[in-house]
């Protein structure tokens, strides 16, 4: 999906996800002092990012109201109230996390979740923050979500800029450049009052906080994969362009479907595409029908597009088991994930002449799949903007792609784990 842009799930080797802290060194000698100063400067130029989340038994650390933890999932149990939306009344139960403190003044937050919403049920995820003075924000909604669309028009809630932050589709942005010190999330599980279907449930919830550096981050040198002679994962190739004109009510295919197309490639790699019955409504001749299905199941009616980051990983999480929006500091972190057998979806923006060899000359918001690296450290991708699946596999200059990624989206990536 083209989009306009202005861990707990990661291996321990990916230490850059934690706030960057310069190493303590002996600075008694001039050379050591210069080395320490350079280390501080490099750290100051790094994206600061932190990923926190709760799964299974970890959910017991939160505060419940009308919900209960069973078999590692949080279920709606004895409702604590009702809510009316679109003329329908729903029973409500909630879960509130403890405060999380990333260790730096974060300026953006993106949430991820895995939930089940049988029948006429849905979930809403909200966030609240606190600044250094102790002032707290209101609760802001990060989305009203259900896996299907029979009962609920899945939607983000833009605006909400009444105090310390505002919502830009899927991203919570602070009003002050100083950022906020800590945050907490609240999930509401809702089912139509009087319904006898299974209760909605939550299996995982996380949020990525980040802060851009004061100076432009340098591009990275080749890391573990390139040093081993390169590696490319055998990720299936799908083109978003073969869907041009499909289903205008869900974006119309073509340039609008880069996110669900990229997501479908990675789901196929993990053998986690939806069952055929789920996309049986797509007629023959639509290429990969599961791409049409993914666009429908990720479509954000508030944003009017299929590029909501949180909605995309929530769709994927129901199929693959675990999926999150992460923010990574550079391509070396992506290399480590590829070395672990995990293709990574990244969000980029580039003008004419800034990304050579691609099917698009420019884009104000595009997603593609990093599938490997060459021995020289350049990046092998599946770019869904190609006219046909045969042209999807591309190799991009490392520095060009990394700049298009870090500058545009602060290193935003979808990471799916079976």
C-alpha positions in Angstrom: 0.0 0.0 0.0 1.3 3.4 -0.9 1.2 5.6 2.2 2.0 9.2 2.7 4.7 9.8 5.3 5.8 13.3 6.7 12.6 -6.9 20.9 10.7 -8.7 22.5 10.2 -10.4 19.2 13.8 -9.8 18.2 16.9 -11.9 18.9 19.2 -10.8 21.7 21.9 -10.1 19.1 19.8 -7.2 17.9 20.9 -4.9 20.8 20.4 -1.8 18.7 16.7 -2.0 19.5 17.6 -0.9 23.0 18.4 2.7 23.8 21.9 3.4 22.6 24.3 3.8 25.5 28.0 4.5 24.8 30.4 2.0 26.3 32.4 3.0 29.3 36.1 3.3 28.4 39.4 4.4 29.9 39.8 7.9 28.6 43.1 8.8 30.3 45.1 8.8 27.1 44.4 11.3 24.3 43.8 8.5 21.8 41.3 6.8 24.1 39.6 10.1 24.7 39.1 10.7 21.0 37.8 7.1 20.6 35.3 7.7 23.4 34.2 11.0 21.9 33.7 9.3 18.5 31.7 6.6 20.2 29.4 9.2 21.8 29.0 11.0 18.4 28.1 7.7 16.7 25.6 6.9 19.4 24.0 10.4 19.1 23.5 9.8 15.4 21.7 6.5 15.9 17.9 6.1 15.9 16.8 5.4 19.5 14.2 2.7 19.7 12.6 0.4 22.2 10.2 -2.4 21.8 8.1 -3.6 24.8 5.3 -6.1 24.9 3.2 -8.6 26.7 2.3 -12.2 25.7 0.9 -15.2 27.5 1.7 -15.1 31.2 3.1 -11.6 30.9 -0.4 -10.3 30.5 -1.0 -11.2 34.2 1.2 -8.1 35.0 -1.5 -5.8 33.8 -4.7 -4.6 35.4 -7.9 -6.3 34.4 -11.5 -5.2 34.4 -14.1 -7.6 33.0 -11.4 -9.7 31.5 -9.6 -12.9 32.6 -6.4 -14.7 31.6 -6.9 -18.3 30.4 -4.5 -20.6 28.5 -2.2 -17.7 27.9 -4.8 -15.4 26.4 -6.9 -12.6 27.8 -10.6 -13.1 27.3 -13.7 -10.9 27.7 -15.4 -12.4 30.8 -17.8 -10.4 33.1 -18.3 -7.1 31.3 -17.8 -3.9 33.3 -19.9 -1.7 31.0 -21.3 -1.2 27.6 -20.5 0.9 24.6 -22.6 1.9 21.6 -21.1 2.2 18.1 -23.1 2.5 14.9 -26.3 1.8 16.7 -25.1 -1.5 18.2 -24.4 -1.9 21.9 -21.4 -3.9 23.0 -20.3 -5.4 26.3 -16.9 -4.2 27.3 -13.9 -5.6 29.3 -10.5 -4.0 29.6 -6.8 -4.6 30.2 -4.3 -1.9 31.2 -0.5 -2.4 31.1 2.0 -1.1 33.6 3.9 2.0 32.7 6.8 1.4 30.3 9.9 3.6 30.4 12.1 3.4 27.3 15.0 5.3 28.8 14.9 8.3 26.4 12.4 11.0 25.5 10.4 9.2 22.7 8.5 11.2 20.1 6.7 8.4 18.3 4.9 5.2 19.2 3.4 2.4 17.0 1.4 -0.5 18.5 1.1 -4.1 17.4 -1.3 -6.8 18.6 -2.6 -10.3 18.0 -6.3 -10.7 18.8 -9.3 -13.0 17.9 -12.6 -11.3 17.2 -15.3 -14.0 16.5 -18.8 -13.0 15.4 -19.7 -9.4 16.1 -16.8 -8.5 18.4 -13.8 -6.2 18.1 -10.9 -4.6 20.0 -9.7 -1.1 20.6 -6.1 -0.2 21.5 -5.4 3.1 23.3 -2.2 4.7 24.6 -1.4 7.3 27.3 1.9 9.0 28.0 3.6 11.1 30.7 6.3 13.8 30.2 9.3 14.6 32.4 7.2 17.0 34.6 4.7 14.3 35.4 1.9 15.6 33.2 -0.2 12.9 31.7 -1.9 12.8 28.3 -5.5 11.7 27.6 -6.1 8.1 26.4 -5.8 8.2 22.6 -7.2 5.5 20.3 -4.8 3.7 18.0 -7.5 1.9 16.2 -10.8 0.0 16.3 -10.0 -3.4 14.8 -11.5 -6.7 13.9 -10.0 -9.5 11.8 -13.0 -9.5 9.5 -15.3 -6.8 8.1 -18.8 -8.2 8.3 -19.8 -6.2 11.4 -17.1 -3.5 12.0 -15.6 -0.9 9.6 -12.0 -1.3 10.7 -10.7 2.2 11.3 -8.0 4.4 12.8 -9.0 7.6 14.6 -7.0 10.6 13.3 -6.4 13.8 15.2 -7.0 13.6 18.9 -4.4 16.4 19.3 -5.9 17.8 22.5 -2.9 17.7 24.8 0.5 16.0 24.7 0.2 14.0 21.5 -1.8 13.3 18.3 -2.6 10.3 16.2 -1.4 10.2 12.5 -3.1 7.0 11.3 -1.0 4.3 13.0 1.6 6.6 14.7 1.2 8.4 18.0 3.3 11.6 17.8 4.2 13.8 20.7 3.4 17.5 20.6 6.8 18.5 22.1 10.2 17.9 20.6 11.4 16.8 24.1 9.1 13.8 23.8 7.6 11.8 26.6 9.2 9.7 29.3 6.8 6.8 29.7 3.7 5.2 28.3 1.0 2.6 28.9 -1.6 0.9 26.7 -5.2 -0.1 27.3 -7.1 -2.7 25.3 -10.9 -2.9 25.3 -12.5 -6.2 24.2 -16.0 -5.8 23.0 -18.8 -8.2 21.9 -22.3 -7.4 20.9 -24.6 -7.4 23.9 -26.6 -10.6 24.1 -24.4 -12.5 21.6 -23.6 -16.1 22.3 -20.5 -16.4 20.1 -17.1 -17.0 21.6 -15.6 -14.1 23.4 -12.9 -11.9 21.8 -9.4 -12.5 23.1 -5.9 -11.0 23.1 -2.7 -13.0 22.8 -0.1 -10.4 22.4 0.3 -6.6 22.6 3.4 -4.5 22.1 4.5 -1.0 21.1 7.6 0.4 19.5 8.8 3.8 20.7 11.4 5.8 18.9 13.3 9.1 18.6 15.2 10.5 15.6 18.8 11.5 16.2 19.7 15.2 16.1 22.0 14.6 13.1 21.3 12.4 10.0 22.3 8.8 10.8 25.2 7.5 8.7 24.6 4.6 6.4 25.9 1.3 7.7 28.7 -1.0 6.5 27.9 -4.6 5.4 27.4 -6.9 8.4 27.1 -10.6 9.1 25.3 -11.8 6.0 27.6 -9.9 3.5 30.7 -11.0 5.4 29.5 -14.6 5.0 29.4 -14.2 1.2 25.8 -13.0 1.0 22.5 -14.9 1.4 19.1 -14.6 -0.3 15.9 -16.2 1.1 13.5 -17.9 -1.3 10.5 -15.6 -0.9 7.7 -15.9 -3.4 7.3 -13.0 -5.8 3.9 -11.1 -6.1 3.2 -8.0 -8.1 0.8 -5.4 -6.7 0.4 -4.0 -10.3 -1.4 -7.0 -11.6 -4.2 -6.1 -9.2 -4.7 -2.6 -10.7 -8.4 -1.8 -10.8 -9.4 -4.5 -8.3 -12.0 -3.5 -5.6 -12.0 0.3 -5.5 -13.7 0.1 -2.2 -10.5 -1.3 -0.7 -8.0 0.9 -2.5 -8.2 -0.4 -6.1 -5.0 -2.4 -6.3 -1.9 -1.1 -8.2 0.2 1.4 -6.3 -2.3 1.3 -3.4 -1.5 -2.3 -2.4 2.3 -2.4 -1.8 1.8 -3.3 1.9 -0.7 -6.2 1.6 1.3 -7.5 -1.4 4.6 -7.4 0.6 2.8 -9.0 3.6 1.4 -11.8 1.4 4.9 -12.6 0.1 6.3 -13.0 3.6 3.2 -15.0 4.7 3.7 -17.3 1.8 7.4 -17.8 2.7 6.3 -18.9 6.2 3.6 -21.1 4.7 1.0 -19.0 6.5 -1.3 -17.7 3.8 -5.0 -17.8 4.7 -7.0 -20.9 3.8 -8.6 -21.0 0.3 -12.1 -20.6 1.8 -11.2 -17.2 3.1 -10.5 -15.7 -0.4 -13.0 -17.9 -2.3 -15.0 -14.6 -2.9 -12.2 -13.4 -5.3 -13.0 -14.4 -8.9 -10.6 -16.3 -11.1 -8.1 -14.2 -13.1 -7.1 -11.9 -10.2 -3.5 -13.2 -10.0 -2.8 -14.1 -6.4 -6.3 -13.9 -4.8 -4.8 -13.9 -1.3 -3.4 -10.4 -2.1 -7.0 -9.1 -2.7 -8.0 -10.7 0.6 -5.1 -9.2 2.5 -6.0 -5.7 1.1 -9.6 -6.1 2.2 -8.5 -7.4 5.7 -6.0 -4.6 6.3 -8.1 -1.7 4.9 -8.4 1.2 7.2 -11.7 3.1 6.5 -10.5 6.2 8.5 -7.2 6.4 6.5 -8.9 5.1 3.3 -6.1 2.8 2.5 -4.5 -0.6 3.2 -1.3 0.8 4.5 -2.0 1.1 8.2 1.2 -0.5 9.7 -0.6 -1.8 12.9 -3.5 -3.2 10.9 -1.2 -5.0 8.6 0.7 -6.8 11.4 -2.5 -7.5 13.2 -3.8 -9.3 10.1 -0.5 -11.2 9.8 -0.3 -12.1 13.5 -3.6 -14.0 13.2 -2.0 -16.2 10.5 1.6 -16.5 11.4 1.5 -16.4 15.2 3.5 -13.3 15.9 4.0 -10.1 13.9 5.1 -6.6 15.0 6.0 -3.2 13.8 9.6 -2.6 14.8 11.9 0.3 14.2 15.5 -0.8 13.4 18.6 1.4 13.5 20.2 0.3 10.2 20.5 -2.5 7.7 22.9 -4.4 9.9 19.9 -5.2 12.1 18.0 -6.4 9.0 21.0 -8.6 8.0 20.8 -10.4 11.4 17.1 -11.1 10.9 17.8 -12.4 7.4 20.5 -14.6 8.8 17.9 -16.0 11.1 15.7 -16.8 8.1 13.3 -13.9 8.5 12.5 -11.7 5.5 11.8 -8.1 6.6 9.3 -5.6 5.2 10.5 -2.0 5.2 8.8 1.4 4.5 10.6 3.8 2.2 10.2 7.2 0.5 12.4 8.4 -2.4 12.5 11.1 -5.1 13.7 10.8 -8.7 17.3 9.7 -8.8 17.5 8.5 -5.2 16.9 4.8 -5.7 18.4 3.3 -8.9 17.1 0.2 -10.7 13.6 0.1 -9.3 10.2 -0.1 -11.0 9.2 3.3 -9.6 11.1 6.5 -10.3 9.9 8.1 -7.0 7.4 7.3 -4.2 5.9 9.3 -1.3 5.4 6.0 0.6 6.2 2.4 -0.5 6.8 -1.0 1.1 8.9 -3.8 -0.1 10.5 -7.0 1.2 14.2 -7.4 2.0 15.0 -11.0 1.1 18.8 -11.0 1.3 22.2 -9.3 0.7 25.0 -9.7 -1.8 28.6 -10.3 -0.8 29.2 -6.6 -1.3 26.4 -5.7 1.1 23.9 -4.5 -1.4 20.3 -5.3 -0.7 18.3 -8.0 -2.5 14.5 -7.2 -2.4 11.2 -8.3 -3.6 9.7 -5.1 -4.9 5.9 -5.5 -5.5 5.8 -2.4 -7.7 7.1 -4.4 -10.7 4.6 -4.9 -13.5 4.7 -8.7 -13.2 6.0 -11.3 -10.7 9.0 -11.9 -13.0 10.3 -8.4 -12.3 9.8 -8.4 -8.6 13.3 -9.5 -7.6 15.7 -6.5 -7.6 19.1 -5.5 -6.1 19.4 -2.0 -4.7 22.4 0.0 -3.6 22.8 -0.4 0.1 23.3 3.3 0.9 20.5 4.5 -1.3 18.0 2.1 0.1 19.0 2.6 3.7 18.7 6.4 3.3 15.2 6.0 1.8 14.2 3.9 4.7 15.8 5.6 7.7 15.0 9.2 6.6 11.4 8.4 5.7 10.1 6.1 8.4 12.7 6.0 11.1 13.6 2.4 10.2 10.0 1.1 10.3 9.8 -2.7 9.6 7.3 -5.5 9.8 8.9 -8.5 11.4 6.9 -11.8 11.2 7.8 -14.8 13.3 6.1 -18.2 12.9 
